[in-house]
């Protein structure tokens, strides 16, 4: 009877310890994870965008070459002012 009761308390203590340790590790994990998410979102993310987006576009233009990449880009950025037909007719 005493051994059964001791084993019962031991099992419950073991279960309580597992729950407590799980909660402890979750809190520690959140305390480590959340600051890195904030750092990446507000500091590292914009810096990487400033570097990687123009670099990727330049690499794409380098791969496409002058005729297929650079010249269409220059043509797209030239300011062409066309008068809409509705204004020309009136």
C-alpha positions, 0 to 999 in steps of 0.5 A: 500500500505504501509503495503504491501510494509513493509510486502514485505521488512519484508519477504525479510529480513527474507529470507536474515536472514535465508540464513545468519544464515544457512551459519553461522552455516555451517561455525561454524560446519565445524570449529568444525568438521574438526579439530576432523576429523584431530585429529582422522585420525592422532593421535587417529586412529593409537593409537587405531590401536595399541591397538585394533588390537593385543587385538582383535587377542588375544581375537580371540586366547583365544576364539579358544583355543590352538589347533584351534587358537594358534598352527596353528598360531605358525605353520604359523610363523615357518620358513620353507625353502622349495626348489622349485622343479625347483631348485631341478630338475636342 
